[in-house]
Amino acid sequence: MEVENESDLKSTVKSTVKIINLIKENPYITRQEMSDSLKMSIEGIDKNIKKLKSQNIIRRIGADKGGQWEIITDITSGDD
């Protein structure tokens, strides 16, 4: 999906940061729990997760059920 304007870009960045913060709080969080917490569709969560994975920011460790998320590169702080 192509970002059409600055507002779309800011919204996308906010969403990815919120997802990363949820993963920080609970590495075992499910996509459904993210969706409920952020009031986003599962498809929106999936799109953001796919982007974060492709940028090597997060990865999934273990099975879909019982696995956990790992933050590889923390883009929410300047402490890297």
N, C-alpha and C positions, 0 to 999 in steps of 0.2 A: 504494500500500500504506500502510495506516495503522499508525503505531507504537503498539503496545499498552501498553508499559510503559517504565520508565526504563532497564532493562537493554537493551531493543531499541534505544532511542535512543543509548545509549553505544556499542553495537556498530556502529550505522550511522555515527556520527561517527568512530570509530576506522577503519572501512573507508575512508571518504572521505579521511581524512588519510593513510592508507597509500597510496592511489592517487595522491594529489597528490605525495607524497614519491617514488614510483616515477617519475612524470612529470618531477620535478625532476632525478632522477638520469639519466634517459634519455628525452628528448622524443619519440624515435622508437619507444618501447615499444609492442608490440601488446597487444590485449586478451587474447590467449592467454598472452603472457608475464606479464601482470598476474595472470591467473588462476592460472598455475603458481606464481608467486612468493608470492601471498597465500593459496594453497590455497582459492580461492573458485571457484564455478562461473562460466562465461562469462555466464550470466544475471544473477548477482549483480554482476559487474563492469559489465555493461550498465546495470543499474538505477542503480548509483552514478554512472556516467558521465552518464547521462541527467539525474540530479538535479543534478550539478555543472554541466552545460551550461545547464540551465534557470535556475540561480542565477547565471549568468555568471561562474563561477569558472574554468572551463576552456573551451577550444574547440579544434577540430581544424582545422589548416591543411593544405591540399592534399588529395590523394587518400587513400582508405582505405589503399592500398598506397603506401608511399613518402612519405606525409604525416607530420606531426608534431603533437604536442600543445603547446598554449601555455597557461600559467597566467595568467589575467587578473587574478585577485584571490587573493593568497596568504593562505589562512586558517590556515596552519600556524605563522605567526610574527606577532608584533606590530609588524613593521617597515613595514607598509603606509603 
